[in-house]
Amino acid sequence: MQHKGFDKMPCPIARSLEHVGEWWSILILRDAFKGLSRFDQFQKSLGIAPNMLTRRLDTLVDSGLLERRLYSEKPPRYEYLLTPRGQDFRPVLWTLVAWGNKHFPPEGQTIVVVDAETGEQADPVLVDSRSGRVLRGPEFKVATVPAAGARIQHSTRAQTPARPPTPTRERATATNSDAPNTRRPKHTKARISS
């Protein structure tokens, strides 16, 4: 069965996977957030074949997540920098770090998200910007909007339709203490590297 692109599907998860769903792409973005920007840096970090790295970088550039910029004319050499769209992928990576540390730690946590000023370990959670509440089920769920086509409405039939947002209320501060049934990790200071 030949792969048909996900970019025409109505589901935002499927459309996103069209651009970052290949696992090398996510690891390249991870390394870009660590400050790597040159082909040889990505290749050394990932141990990826040059032809595969070229394809993945081209896809990330075509998707608008990275920008290719010439840094040497003779010979021509390029660096790959995160665009604003690429920068918006940071919370996804942080969520993957937290999820991976919780469910797949081979020898305990190896990397964590920390406060850049204090080095104190953070606990990434998704929070509703309108209410300040932690997003978790069953209090929150996916819903269709009126503009969704029949195909997406059918695939989420068990979901309730979304209501228009209400005016912003005073936002509550969400902390781990607001989230019962949430594992609270031991907070430690971690070394911040650039």
C-alpha positions in Angstrom: 0.0 0.0 0.0 1.5 3.3 -1.1 1.6 6.2 1.5 -0.9 8.8 0.7 -0.1 12.2 2.3 -1.9 13.3 5.5 -1.7 17.0 4.5 -5.2 16.9 3.0 -6.9 15.1 5.9 -9.2 17.2 8.1 -7.7 16.0 11.3 -5.0 18.4 12.7 -3.1 15.5 14.2 -2.8 13.8 10.8 -1.8 17.1 9.1 0.9 17.7 11.8 2.2 14.2 11.3 2.7 14.9 7.6 5.4 17.4 8.7 6.9 16.0 11.8 5.7 12.4 12.0 8.9 10.7 10.8 11.0 10.1 13.9 14.2 11.5 12.4 12.4 14.8 12.0 11.5 15.1 15.6 15.1 14.3 16.7 16.4 16.9 14.3 14.1 19.5 15.8 15.2 18.3 19.3 18.8 19.0 18.3 17.9 22.3 16.7 16.5 23.4 20.1 19.8 22.3 21.7 21.6 24.8 19.4 22.7 22.5 16.5 22.3 24.1 13.1 24.8 22.6 10.7 24.5 19.4 8.6 27.7 17.9 10.1 26.4 18.6 13.7 23.1 16.9 13.1 24.9 14.0 11.4 27.3 13.5 14.3 24.6 13.8 16.9 22.2 11.5 15.3 24.4 9.0 13.4 22.0 9.4 10.5 23.0 8.6 6.8 23.7 11.8 4.8 21.0 11.0 2.2 18.4 10.5 4.9 19.4 13.7 6.8 19.2 15.7 3.5 15.7 14.4 2.9 14.6 15.1 6.5 16.1 18.6 6.5 14.5 19.4 3.1 11.1 18.3 4.5 11.5 20.4 7.6 12.5 23.4 5.5 9.6 22.8 3.0 7.2 22.5 6.0 8.4 25.9 7.4 9.8 24.5 10.6 13.4 25.2 9.7 15.0 27.9 7.5 18.0 27.1 5.3 20.6 29.9 5.5 23.9 30.1 3.6 26.9 30.6 6.0 29.8 29.8 3.6 29.9 30.6 -0.1 33.1 28.6 -1.0 32.3 25.8 -0.6 28.5 26.5 -0.2 27.4 25.5 3.3 24.1 26.0 4.9 22.8 26.1 8.5 19.3 25.2 9.5 17.6 27.5 12.0 14.2 27.2 13.7 11.5 29.4 12.3 8.6 30.8 14.4 6.6 27.7 13.3 9.5 25.5 14.4 9.7 27.3 17.8 6.1 26.6 18.3 7.0 22.9 18.4 8.9 23.3 21.7 5.9 22.5 24.0 5.4 19.2 22.0 9.0 18.2 22.7 8.7 19.1 26.4 5.5 17.0 26.6 7.4 14.1 25.0 10.2 14.5 27.5 7.7 14.3 30.4 5.8 11.4 28.9 9.0 9.5 28.0 10.4 10.0 31.5 7.2 8.8 33.1 6.7 5.7 30.9 10.0 4.7 29.3 12.9 5.6 31.6 15.6 3.0 31.0 17.6 4.0 34.1 15.6 6.9 35.4 15.3 10.3 34.0 18.2 11.4 31.7 16.9 14.8 30.6 14.3 17.1 32.2 12.7 20.5 31.6 14.1 23.1 34.0 13.6 26.7 34.9 16.2 28.6 32.9 17.0 30.9 35.8 17.0 28.7 38.8 17.7 25.2 37.3 14.7 23.8 39.3 13.0 20.9 37.6 9.7 21.8 35.9 6.7 19.5 35.5 5.3 20.2 32.0 1.5 20.1 31.9 -1.0 21.5 29.3 -3.1 24.3 30.7 -6.2 26.0 29.2 -5.1 29.6 28.6 -8.7 30.9 29.3 -9.4 29.2 32.6 -5.9 28.3 33.8 -7.1 24.7 34.4 -4.9 21.7 33.7 -6.1 20.0 30.5 -7.0 16.4 31.3 -9.9 14.0 30.7 -12.7 13.7 31.4 -12.9 17.4 32.2 -11.7 18.2 28.7 -12.1 16.4 25.4 -11.8 16.9 21.7 -14.8 18.4 19.9 -15.7 19.4 16.4 -16.4 22.9 15.3 -19.1 24.0 12.9 -16.6 24.5 10.1 -15.5 20.8 10.3 -16.5 18.7 7.3 -18.8 15.8 7.4 -15.9 13.3 7.4 -14.3 14.7 10.6 -17.7 15.1 12.3 -18.4 11.5 11.6 -15.0 10.3 12.9 -15.6 12.2 16.2 -19.4 11.4 16.4 -19.0 10.4 20.1 -17.6 13.8 20.9 -19.9 16.8 21.6 -19.8 19.9 19.4 -17.6 22.7 20.6 -19.3 25.8 21.9 -17.9 29.3 21.1 -15.4 30.5 23.7 -16.8 32.6 26.5 -15.2 35.9 27.4 -11.9 35.4 29.3 -12.4 35.0 33.0 -9.7 35.8 35.5 -7.1 33.2 35.0 -6.3 30.9 37.9 -2.8 29.8 38.5 -2.4 26.1 37.7 0.0 24.3 39.8 0.6 20.6 40.5 -1.4 20.9 43.7 -4.4 21.9 41.5 -4.0 18.6 39.7 -5.1 15.6 41.8 -4.2 12.2 40.5 -1.1 13.7 38.9 2.2 12.2 39.8 4.4 14.8 41.4 8.0 14.3 40.6 10.8 15.1 43.0 11.9 18.6 42.2 15.6 19.0 42.0 18.0 21.5 40.5 19.4 20.4 37.3 22.5 21.7 35.5 21.5 24.1 32.7 23.5 23.7 29.5 23.4 25.8 26.5 
